[in-house]
């Protein structure tokens, strides 16, 4: 899973039901999808990617899911994919259909279906900002199988 990961990204969300099944999160104003496992917030400083991992529903994650999430982030930030902010910006500008709005022409949303998780990838093509948010959600089918 390297540069071909970029070809697997879609603009229409193939799993809208994830955003409909939400709950109030502790100490948060906004609601959080019940199937959210984690989000990774990353920025590129001109030399390398720096990231922070924020867990949400840790109990949903299996070791296989964790490996897939790590591999997905690694593939997205690989040298032949979104290696730096310049590559990220070029990719985004070649996919204007993913642009959030006319007011936010430097923010883009993409989606990916993994084997075990679904992903929302928010890319921000601004220097000095967080440039990538990768959010992973448990696939409903994986949850049904683990509850039986």
MOKA-V779141 format. One record per helix or strand of 2 or more residues. SS is the DSSP state (@ for helix, = for strand). FROM is the first residue (numbers start at 1). LEN is the number of residues. If there is no record, write none. Layout:
ss=SS from=FROM len=LEN
ss=SS from=FROM len=LEN
This chain:
ss=@ from=4 len=5
ss=@ from=17 len=4
ss== from=22 len=3
ss== from=31 len=3
ss== from=36 len=9
ss== from=49 len=7
ss=@ from=58 len=3
ss=@ from=63 len=14
ss=@ from=85 len=9
ss=@ from=96 len=3
ss== from=99 len=3
ss== from=104 len=10
ss== from=117 len=8
ss== from=132 len=7
ss=@ from=140 len=7
